[in-house]
Amino acid sequence: MATADVIFTGGAIFTGSGEPISGYAVAVTGDRITALISASEIDLYRGAETRIVDLDGALLSPGFQDAHIHPTSGGVELLQCDLSASEDAADAVGRISAYAAANPEVEWISGGGWSMDHYPGGNPLASLIDAVVPDRPVTVMSRDHHSLWANTAAIRAAGIDASTPDPEDGVIVRDADGNPTGTFHEGAGELFAAHRPAPDADLVYQGLLRAQDEMLKLGITGWQDAMIGTGAGMADALDAYLRALDEGALKVHVVGAQWWERSGGIEQVDAMVARREKVAARGAEKLTLGTTKIMVDGVAENQTAAMLDPYRDGHGHVTDNAGLSFIDPEALKQYVTALDAAGQQVHFHALGDRAVREALDALEAARAANGPTDGRHHLAHLQIVDLADVARFAELDATANLQSLWATHEDQLDELSLPFMKDGAVMRQYPFGDFVRAGVRLCSGSDWPVSSADPIAAIHIAVNRAVPGSDREPLGGEGQKLDLATVFASYTSGTARINHRDHDTGRIRPGYLANLAVISPNPFELAPGDIHTATVQSTWIDGEPVYVRPELVGAAAER
């Protein structure tokens, strides 16, 4: 019997599904889990050099895996003009002013993280930035990366004026005379792409490393990067990942979702397969490119999410706007069928109920043409799903990719989305409970930097459908709440399956990689309203600690 290098004992163990088990220990040898043993068997695996980790009542879980995240853009924004912590419009402007003063050498200021609910109609004005930075171009992305805020200097530098038409996939917010006022939704933000300097390669690399450090603190040991390519104001991350591989700096395992250019066509399929195979030829399991990301629609806050029913205006009257389908639905069927046949997983951004239906129709066409495959296709965001389409997920083996942190009443939803949706739409928001009852597979992601990457914060909301301390009714009603074990599984074994890494990650079982998170207090022993108080104490990858909570360094966490 092999002597273990590490043994975790003294706490409950979430194995990747079901309720946690108690009275067991986990033995690790090298980078693998050796055995799940009873406490009485520990001495059989203990050697002179064995490290005994006393959980002291904490929960041992597989490392979390994020199924939809933008690490490099999030990391770069932390290193640029970061507005993600802004509490209101004045705070955001103050942060822009402070960044400009601290970085006089930056000729074009970039960054992001502002919240639409801080501005009337979700549309900040160029004049707000002009008041503090009138002489340099400034462009900052919204926290959801579906809108861009620019000052007058940037608008002039890009040559945008009243005569500039709206692109097919975007909207320029204008005054009564047609002049741009400072906000550019969706594809309109790309009007600046040829004029603002792109982040240099070293900045993108440093952003990746910064993001990895942030994710390890949260117990995240793997992710699916939802955009490898350029678009939505983000830099292509592939070179940064390859550099991290070459330098031995990439600790997590990553699935890269190659960005589908909606202005392009089916010729992209062959290019993506070639790129996938080129990376695979390096023989590095930590990075694969077997996924394609397709944006089907926009977001509800700027009324570009594709809906079955038109949006209402500010007076409750029905308009002629039902959002945008970024790709013609018939073309989408063709593209998805070709990707599926080529062995590419499809990762859909589908937020409105019409977008969800169009994505499912495309998967249905692919199934009819190709038969069942192991594509493990998934739809992310899913703000509104028509009840008639819920059961189709399971029928088509489509996974629901949950961003649980959004499934609660908050200002952006309550002020910028719900008032403009059809009557009764509040009961169809993020219908997680419906998915479970219909037998739909789940995975979970954050969409960071759109929102916090903290899995425990998202898990809290999935269980409660309300933010901590809220006295509001749960969004969508009690029936859309998830039980804790289901959400934990979606963030571990569920995402491992989506990432085609369920053969060696996402569970605590012999032969699997020792990618683990220690969480205290044990969330399964907390009242539902207290789940958010749990925190990651340490994160382990390949049997080695890659993060230890600072106050625990040097503490008696081992014996």
C-alpha positions as CSV (number, residue, x, y, z in Angstrom):
1,M,0.0,0.0,0.0
2,A,1.4,3.4,-1.1
3,T,2.2,5.9,1.6
4,A,0.3,9.1,1.1
5,D,1.9,12.5,0.7
6,V,-1.1,14.3,2.1
7,I,-4.1,13.2,4.1
8,F,-7.1,15.5,4.7
9,T,-9.1,14.6,7.8
10,G,-11.4,16.1,10.3
11,G,-14.2,17.4,8.1
12,A,-17.1,16.5,5.8
13,I,-16.3,15.7,2.2
14,F,-18.4,16.8,-0.8
15,T,-17.4,14.2,-3.4
16,G,-18.9,16.1,-6.4
17,S,-22.6,15.1,-6.1
18,G,-25.1,14.3,-3.4
19,E,-24.8,15.3,0.3
20,P,-21.3,15.5,1.9
21,I,-20.1,12.4,3.7
22,S,-18.6,12.4,7.2
23,G,-16.2,10.1,9.0
24,Y,-13.8,9.8,6.0
25,A,-10.4,11.1,5.1
26,V,-8.8,11.7,1.7
27,A,-5.3,10.4,0.9
28,V,-3.3,12.1,-1.9
29,T,-0.1,10.7,-3.5
30,G,1.7,12.9,-6.0
31,D,-0.9,14.8,-8.0
32,R,-3.7,12.2,-7.5
33,I,-6.3,11.2,-5.0
34,T,-5.2,7.8,-3.7
35,A,-8.1,6.7,-1.6
36,L,-11.2,7.8,0.3
37,I,-10.6,6.1,3.7
38,S,-12.2,5.9,7.1
39,A,-10.6,7.7,9.9
40,S,-9.5,4.3,11.4
41,E,-7.4,3.6,8.2
42,I,-5.3,6.8,8.3
43,D,-2.3,5.0,9.9
44,L,-2.2,2.6,6.9
45,Y,-1.4,5.5,4.6
46,R,0.7,7.6,6.9
47,G,4.4,7.7,6.5
48,A,7.2,9.7,8.2
49,E,6.8,12.5,5.6
50,T,3.0,12.4,5.2
51,R,1.4,15.8,5.7
52,I,-1.8,15.6,7.7
53,V,-4.2,18.5,7.1
54,D,-6.7,18.9,9.9
55,L,-9.8,20.3,8.3
56,D,-11.1,21.2,11.8
57,G,-14.7,20.9,10.7
58,A,-14.3,22.6,7.3
59,L,-15.7,21.1,4.1
60,L,-13.3,19.5,1.6
61,S,-14.7,19.9,-1.9
62,P,-13.4,19.4,-5.5
63,G,-12.0,22.7,-6.7
64,F,-14.6,24.9,-8.3
65,Q,-14.7,25.2,-12.1
66,D,-16.1,28.3,-13.8
67,A,-18.0,27.5,-17.0
68,H,-18.1,31.1,-18.3
69,I,-15.5,33.6,-17.5
70,H,-13.3,36.3,-19.1
71,P,-10.0,36.1,-17.1
72,T,-7.7,38.2,-19.2
73,S,-10.1,41.1,-19.7
74,G,-10.9,41.0,-16.0
75,G,-7.3,41.0,-15.1
76,V,-6.4,43.7,-17.5
77,E,-9.2,45.9,-16.2
78,L,-7.9,45.5,-12.7
79,L,-4.6,46.8,-14.0
80,Q,-6.2,49.7,-16.0
81,C,-9.0,52.2,-15.0
82,D,-11.0,49.9,-12.8
83,L,-14.5,51.0,-12.1
84,S,-15.9,47.7,-10.8
85,A,-16.1,48.9,-7.1
86,S,-17.9,52.2,-8.0
87,E,-20.9,52.9,-5.8
88,D,-22.5,55.5,-8.0
89,A,-21.9,57.7,-11.0
90,A,-20.0,60.3,-9.0
91,D,-17.7,57.6,-7.6
92,A,-17.0,56.2,-11.2
93,V,-16.1,59.7,-12.4
94,G,-13.9,60.2,-9.4
95,R,-12.1,57.0,-10.2
96,I,-11.6,58.0,-13.8
97,S,-10.2,61.4,-12.6
98,A,-7.8,59.7,-10.1
99,Y,-6.6,57.2,-12.7
100,A,-5.9,60.0,-15.2
101,A,-4.0,62.0,-12.6
102,A,-1.9,59.0,-11.6
103,N,-1.2,58.0,-15.2
104,P,-0.4,61.2,-17.2
105,E,1.6,59.2,-19.7
106,V,-1.4,57.1,-20.9
107,E,-2.6,58.8,-24.1
108,W,-5.9,56.9,-24.4
109,I,-7.4,55.8,-21.1
110,S,-9.1,52.4,-21.1
111,G,-10.8,50.3,-18.5
112,G,-14.2,49.1,-17.4
113,G,-16.6,48.0,-14.7
114,W,-19.3,50.8,-14.6
115,S,-22.9,49.7,-13.7
116,M,-25.8,50.8,-16.0
117,D,-28.1,51.3,-13.0
118,H,-26.0,54.2,-11.9
119,Y,-27.1,56.3,-14.8
120,P,-30.5,57.4,-16.1
121,G,-31.8,54.9,-18.6
122,G,-28.4,53.0,-18.3
123,N,-26.8,55.6,-20.5
124,P,-23.9,57.7,-19.0
125,L,-23.0,60.9,-20.7
126,A,-19.7,61.9,-22.3
127,S,-19.9,65.2,-20.4
128,L,-19.4,63.5,-17.1
129,I,-16.0,62.3,-18.2
130,D,-15.3,65.6,-20.0
131,A,-15.5,67.4,-16.7
132,V,-12.5,65.6,-15.4
133,V,-10.6,64.4,-18.5
134,P,-11.3,66.8,-21.4
135,D,-8.0,66.4,-23.2
136,R,-7.5,62.7,-23.6
137,P,-9.7,60.0,-25.1
138,V,-11.4,57.8,-22.5
139,T,-13.4,54.6,-23.3
140,V,-14.5,52.3,-20.5
141,M,-16.6,49.2,-20.8
142,S,-19.7,48.5,-18.7
143,R,-19.4,45.7,-16.3
144,D,-21.3,43.4,-18.6
145,H,-19.2,44.4,-21.7
146,H,-22.3,45.1,-23.7
147,S,-21.9,48.9,-23.6
148,L,-19.1,51.4,-23.9
149,W,-18.9,54.9,-22.3
150,A,-16.8,57.4,-24.1
151,N,-15.8,61.0,-23.6
152,T,-16.0,63.7,-26.3
153,A,-12.3,63.4,-27.1
154,A,-12.7,59.7,-27.9
155,I,-15.8,60.2,-29.9
156,R,-14.0,62.8,-32.0
157,A,-10.9,60.6,-32.4
158,A,-13.1,57.8,-33.8
159,G,-14.8,60.2,-36.2
160,I,-18.2,59.5,-34.9
161,D,-20.9,62.2,-35.3
162,A,-24.6,62.7,-36.1
163,S,-24.0,61.3,-39.6
164,T,-22.6,58.0,-38.3
165,P,-25.2,55.2,-38.8
166,D,-25.9,52.7,-36.2
167,P,-24.3,49.3,-37.0
168,E,-26.6,46.4,-37.6
169,D,-25.7,44.9,-34.2
170,G,-25.6,48.0,-32.1
171,V,-27.0,51.3,-31.0
172,I,-25.4,54.8,-30.6
173,V,-27.3,56.7,-27.9
174,R,-28.1,60.1,-29.4
175,D,-29.6,63.5,-28.4
176,A,-32.5,65.1,-30.2
177,D,-30.3,66.3,-33.0
178,G,-28.7,62.9,-33.6
179,N,-25.4,63.6,-31.9
180,P,-23.8,60.8,-29.8
181,T,-24.2,61.4,-26.1
182,G,-21.5,59.1,-24.9
183,T,-23.0,55.6,-24.6
184,F,-22.5,52.9,-27.3
185,H,-24.4,49.7,-27.0
186,E,-23.3,46.3,-28.4
187,G,-21.6,46.5,-31.8
188,A,-21.5,50.3,-31.7
189,G,-18.7,50.0,-29.2
190,E,-16.6,48.5,-32.0
191,L,-16.6,51.8,-33.8
192,F,-13.6,52.7,-31.5
193,A,-11.7,49.5,-32.2
194,A,-9.6,50.9,-35.0
195,H,-8.7,54.0,-33.1
196,R,-7.9,53.1,-29.5
197,P,-4.7,51.3,-28.8
198,A,-5.0,47.6,-28.1
199,P,-3.6,46.2,-24.9
200,D,0.0,45.1,-25.5
201,A,0.9,41.5,-25.1
202,D,2.7,41.9,-21.8
203,L,-0.3,43.7,-20.3
204,V,-2.6,40.9,-21.4
205,Y,-0.2,38.3,-19.9
206,Q,0.0,40.2,-16.6
207,G,-3.8,40.4,-16.6
208,L,-4.0,36.6,-17.0
209,L,-1.7,36.0,-14.1
210,R,-3.5,38.6,-11.9
211,A,-6.8,36.9,-12.8
212,Q,-5.4,33.5,-12.0
213,D,-4.3,34.7,-8.5
214,E,-7.8,36.1,-7.9
215,M,-9.5,32.8,-9.0
216,L,-7.2,30.7,-6.8
217,K,-8.3,32.7,-3.8
218,L,-11.9,31.7,-4.6
219,G,-11.1,27.9,-4.8
220,I,-11.3,27.9,-8.6
221,T,-9.0,25.3,-10.2
222,G,-10.3,25.4,-13.8
223,W,-12.4,27.4,-16.2
224,Q,-13.8,27.9,-19.6
225,D,-12.6,31.2,-21.1
226,A,-15.7,32.4,-22.9
227,M,-13.8,34.4,-25.5
228,I,-10.6,33.4,-27.3
229,G,-10.4,35.9,-30.1
230,T,-11.1,39.6,-30.4
231,G,-14.4,41.4,-29.9
232,A,-16.5,43.2,-27.3
233,G,-13.5,45.4,-26.5
234,M,-11.5,42.4,-25.3
235,A,-8.0,41.3,-26.4
236,D,-7.2,37.8,-27.7
237,A,-6.0,35.8,-24.8
238,L,-4.4,32.9,-26.6
239,D,-0.8,34.1,-26.8
240,A,-1.0,34.9,-23.1
241,Y,-2.1,31.3,-22.3
242,L,0.6,29.9,-24.5
243,R,3.2,32.0,-22.8
244,A,1.9,30.9,-19.4
245,L,2.2,27.3,-20.5
246,D,5.7,27.8,-21.8
247,E,6.8,29.5,-18.6
248,G,5.1,27.0,-16.3
249,A,2.9,29.8,-14.9
250,L,-0.5,28.3,-15.8
251,K,-1.7,26.5,-12.8
252,V,-5.4,26.0,-13.6
253,H,-6.8,24.0,-16.5
254,V,-8.5,26.0,-19.2
255,V,-10.9,25.3,-22.1
256,G,-10.8,28.2,-24.5
257,A,-14.0,29.1,-26.4
258,Q,-13.0,30.5,-29.7
259,W,-14.9,33.6,-30.6
260,W,-17.4,33.3,-33.5
261,E,-17.3,36.5,-35.6
262,R,-20.9,37.2,-36.4
263,S,-19.9,39.2,-39.5
264,G,-18.1,36.1,-40.8
265,G,-19.5,32.8,-42.2
266,I,-19.0,29.0,-42.1
267,E,-15.4,29.3,-43.2
268,Q,-14.6,29.9,-39.6
269,V,-15.3,26.3,-38.7
270,D,-12.2,25.0,-40.5
271,A,-10.0,27.8,-39.1
272,M,-11.2,26.9,-35.5
273,V,-10.5,23.2,-36.0
274,A,-7.0,24.0,-37.3
275,R,-6.4,26.3,-34.3
276,R,-7.7,23.6,-31.9
277,E,-5.4,21.0,-33.4
278,K,-2.4,23.3,-33.4
279,V,-2.8,23.8,-29.6
280,A,-3.5,20.1,-29.1
281,A,-0.2,19.2,-30.8
282,R,1.7,20.9,-28.0
283,G,0.5,18.0,-25.8
284,A,-0.4,20.3,-22.9
285,E,-3.6,19.1,-21.1
286,K,-4.0,22.4,-19.3
287,L,-5.2,24.2,-22.4
288,T,-7.6,23.1,-25.1
289,L,-9.6,25.0,-27.8
290,G,-12.4,22.6,-28.5
291,T,-15.2,25.1,-27.9
292,T,-16.7,27.9,-30.0
293,K,-18.5,30.8,-28.4
294,I,-21.5,32.2,-30.3
295,M,-23.3,35.4,-29.2
296,V,-26.9,34.8,-30.2
297,D,-28.2,38.1,-28.7
298,G,-27.4,41.0,-26.4
299,V,-28.7,41.9,-22.9
300,A,-32.0,43.0,-21.5
301,E,-30.7,46.2,-19.9
302,N,-30.1,47.9,-23.3
303,Q,-33.0,46.0,-24.9
304,T,-30.8,44.0,-27.3
305,A,-31.7,40.6,-25.7
306,A,-33.8,38.7,-28.3
307,M,-37.3,38.3,-26.9
308,L,-40.4,36.5,-28.1
309,D,-42.5,39.5,-27.0
310,P,-41.6,43.1,-27.8
311,Y,-40.2,45.4,-25.1
312,R,-42.4,48.1,-23.5
313,D,-41.6,51.7,-23.4
314,G,-41.3,53.8,-20.2
315,H,-45.1,54.2,-20.2
316,G,-45.8,50.5,-20.5
317,H,-46.8,50.6,-24.1
318,V,-45.7,47.8,-26.5
319,T,-42.9,48.9,-28.9
320,D,-41.7,47.4,-32.2
321,N,-38.4,46.4,-30.6
322,A,-38.0,42.7,-29.6
323,G,-34.2,42.8,-29.4
324,L,-31.5,41.6,-31.7
325,S,-30.6,38.2,-33.1
326,F,-27.0,38.8,-33.9
327,I,-27.0,35.8,-36.4
328,D,-29.8,34.9,-38.8
329,P,-31.5,31.9,-37.2
330,E,-31.2,29.8,-40.4
331,A,-27.5,30.6,-40.7
332,L,-27.1,29.7,-37.0
333,K,-28.5,26.3,-37.8
334,Q,-25.9,25.8,-40.5
335,Y,-23.0,27.0,-38.4
336,V,-23.9,24.9,-35.4
337,T,-24.4,21.8,-37.5
338,A,-21.0,22.3,-39.1
339,L,-19.3,22.9,-35.7
340,D,-21.0,19.9,-34.1
341,A,-19.9,17.7,-37.1
342,A,-16.3,19.0,-36.7
343,G,-16.2,18.0,-33.0
344,Q,-16.4,21.6,-31.7
345,Q,-18.5,22.2,-28.6
346,V,-20.8,25.2,-29.0
347,H,-21.1,27.7,-26.1
348,F,-24.1,30.0,-26.7
349,H,-24.7,33.4,-25.2
350,A,-28.5,33.2,-25.1
351,L,-30.2,35.6,-22.7
352,G,-33.7,36.3,-24.1
353,D,-36.3,33.7,-24.7
354,R,-36.2,34.1,-28.4
355,A,-32.4,33.7,-28.4
356,V,-32.8,30.5,-26.3
357,R,-35.3,29.1,-28.8
358,E,-33.0,30.0,-31.7
359,A,-30.1,28.2,-30.0
360,L,-32.1,25.1,-29.3
361,D,-33.5,25.1,-32.8
362,A,-29.9,25.1,-34.1
363,L,-29.0,22.2,-31.8
364,E,-32.0,20.4,-33.0
365,A,-30.9,20.9,-36.6
366,A,-27.4,19.6,-35.7
367,R,-28.9,16.5,-34.1
368,A,-31.0,15.8,-37.1
369,A,-28.0,16.1,-39.4
370,N,-25.3,14.5,-37.3
371,G,-27.1,12.2,-34.9
372,P,-26.1,12.3,-31.2
373,T,-22.6,13.5,-30.5
374,D,-20.4,14.2,-27.4
375,G,-20.5,17.9,-28.1
376,R,-21.8,18.8,-24.6
377,H,-23.2,22.0,-26.0
378,H,-24.3,24.6,-23.4
379,L,-26.4,27.8,-23.3
380,A,-25.2,30.5,-20.9
381,H,-27.1,33.3,-19.1
382,L,-30.7,32.2,-19.7
383,Q,-32.4,35.2,-18.2
384,I,-35.8,34.3,-19.7
385,V,-36.7,30.8,-21.0
386,D,-40.2,30.1,-22.3
387,L,-41.7,27.2,-20.4
388,A,-42.2,25.3,-23.7
389,D,-38.5,25.3,-24.3
390,V,-37.3,24.1,-20.9
391,A,-37.8,20.4,-21.6
392,R,-36.0,20.7,-25.0
393,F,-32.7,21.1,-23.1
394,A,-32.8,17.5,-21.9
395,E,-34.1,16.2,-25.2
396,L,-31.2,17.8,-27.0
397,D,-28.6,17.1,-24.3
398,A,-28.0,20.8,-23.9
399,T,-26.6,22.0,-20.6
400,A,-27.9,25.1,-18.8
401,N,-24.9,27.3,-17.9
402,L,-26.0,29.2,-14.8
403,Q,-24.8,32.6,-13.7
404,S,-26.6,32.3,-10.4
405,L,-25.4,35.7,-9.0
406,W,-27.8,37.4,-11.3
407,A,-30.9,35.4,-10.1
408,T,-32.0,38.0,-7.5
409,H,-33.8,41.3,-7.3
410,E,-31.2,44.1,-7.8
411,D,-31.3,47.6,-9.3
412,Q,-30.1,46.8,-12.8
413,L,-32.8,44.1,-13.1
414,D,-35.6,46.0,-11.3
415,E,-35.0,49.4,-12.9
416,L,-33.6,48.7,-16.4
417,S,-35.1,45.3,-17.4
418,L,-38.3,44.2,-15.7
419,P,-40.3,47.4,-16.3
420,F,-39.7,47.0,-20.0
421,M,-40.6,43.3,-20.3
422,K,-44.0,41.7,-20.8
423,D,-46.4,41.3,-17.9
424,G,-45.4,38.3,-15.7
425,A,-41.8,38.2,-16.9
426,V,-40.6,38.4,-13.3
427,M,-41.7,34.8,-12.8
428,R,-39.6,33.6,-15.8
429,Q,-36.3,35.1,-14.7
430,Y,-33.5,32.5,-14.5
431,P,-35.8,29.5,-14.2
432,F,-33.3,27.2,-12.4
433,G,-35.9,25.1,-10.6
434,D,-37.7,24.4,-13.9
435,F,-34.4,23.0,-15.3
436,V,-34.0,20.6,-12.4
437,R,-37.5,19.4,-12.6
438,A,-37.1,18.8,-16.3
439,G,-33.9,16.8,-15.8
440,V,-31.6,19.4,-17.5
441,R,-27.9,19.1,-16.9
442,L,-26.4,22.1,-15.1
443,C,-23.0,23.8,-15.0
444,S,-22.1,27.1,-13.4
445,G,-20.0,30.2,-14.2
446,S,-19.6,33.8,-13.2
447,D,-19.1,35.8,-16.4
448,W,-16.4,37.7,-14.4
449,P,-15.6,40.6,-14.7
450,V,-19.3,41.2,-15.4
451,S,-20.0,40.2,-11.8
452,S,-18.1,38.6,-9.0
453,A,-16.2,35.4,-9.7
454,D,-16.9,34.1,-6.1
455,P,-18.7,30.7,-6.4
456,I,-19.9,30.9,-2.8
457,A,-21.6,34.2,-3.4
458,A,-23.3,32.8,-6.4
459,I,-24.2,29.6,-4.6
460,H,-25.8,31.6,-1.8
461,I,-28.1,33.3,-4.4
462,A,-29.0,30.1,-6.2
463,V,-30.2,28.7,-2.9
464,N,-32.0,31.8,-1.6
465,R,-32.8,33.7,-4.8
466,A,-32.0,36.9,-2.8
467,V,-28.9,38.8,-1.7
468,P,-27.7,38.3,1.9
469,G,-29.9,40.2,4.3
470,S,-32.7,40.9,1.8
471,D,-36.3,40.8,2.9
472,R,-37.6,40.7,-0.6
473,E,-39.5,37.8,-2.1
474,P,-37.2,35.3,-3.9
475,L,-36.9,36.2,-7.6
476,G,-39.2,34.0,-9.6
477,G,-40.7,32.4,-6.5
478,E,-39.8,29.6,-4.2
479,G,-39.9,27.1,-7.0
480,Q,-36.8,28.5,-8.7
481,K,-34.6,27.9,-5.7
482,L,-31.9,25.2,-5.9
483,D,-30.8,22.9,-3.1
484,L,-27.2,23.4,-2.0
485,A,-25.9,20.0,-3.2
486,T,-27.3,20.7,-6.7
487,V,-25.5,24.0,-7.0
488,F,-22.2,22.6,-5.6
489,A,-22.4,19.8,-8.2
490,S,-23.0,22.3,-11.0
491,Y,-19.8,24.3,-9.9
492,T,-17.7,21.1,-9.7
493,S,-18.7,17.9,-11.5
494,G,-21.1,19.8,-13.8
495,T,-18.6,22.2,-15.2
496,A,-15.9,19.4,-15.3
497,R,-18.3,17.6,-17.7
498,I,-18.7,20.6,-19.8
499,N,-15.0,21.1,-20.0
500,H,-14.5,17.4,-21.0
501,R,-12.4,17.0,-17.8
502,D,-14.9,14.8,-15.9
503,H,-12.5,11.9,-16.3
504,D,-10.0,13.4,-13.8
505,T,-11.5,16.5,-12.2
506,G,-14.7,17.7,-10.5
507,R,-15.0,14.8,-8.0
508,I,-13.2,13.4,-5.0
509,R,-12.5,9.9,-6.0
510,P,-9.4,7.6,-6.4
511,G,-7.4,8.4,-9.5
512,Y,-8.7,11.9,-9.9
513,L,-6.4,14.9,-9.7
514,A,-6.1,16.4,-6.2
515,N,-7.6,19.7,-7.2
516,L,-9.4,20.7,-4.0
517,A,-10.9,23.5,-2.0
518,V,-11.2,23.7,1.8
519,I,-14.2,25.8,2.8
520,S,-15.1,27.1,6.3
521,P,-17.6,27.1,7.9
522,N,-19.0,24.1,6.1
523,P,-21.8,25.6,4.0
524,F,-23.9,22.4,4.4
525,E,-24.0,23.1,8.2
526,L,-25.1,26.7,7.8
527,A,-28.7,28.1,7.6
528,P,-29.5,29.0,3.9
529,G,-29.3,32.7,4.7
530,D,-25.7,32.3,6.1
531,I,-24.1,30.4,3.2
532,H,-22.4,33.6,2.0
533,T,-20.3,33.7,5.3
534,A,-18.3,30.6,4.2
535,T,-14.9,31.3,2.7
536,V,-12.2,29.3,1.0
537,Q,-9.4,28.6,3.4
538,S,-7.0,26.9,0.9
539,T,-6.9,25.8,-2.7
540,W,-4.9,22.8,-3.9
541,I,-3.9,21.8,-7.4
542,D,-2.2,18.6,-8.3
543,G,-1.8,17.9,-4.5
544,E,0.0,21.1,-3.7
545,P,-1.4,24.2,-2.0
546,V,-1.6,27.1,-4.4
547,Y,-3.5,29.5,-2.1
548,V,-3.7,29.6,1.7
549,R,-5.8,32.3,3.4
550,P,-3.2,34.8,4.7
551,E,-4.3,34.6,8.4
552,L,-3.9,30.8,8.2
553,V,-0.3,30.9,7.0
554,G,1.8,29.5,9.8
555,A,-1.3,28.7,11.9
556,A,-1.8,25.2,13.3
557,A,-3.8,24.0,10.4
558,E,-1.8,20.8,10.3
559,R,-0.8,18.2,12.8
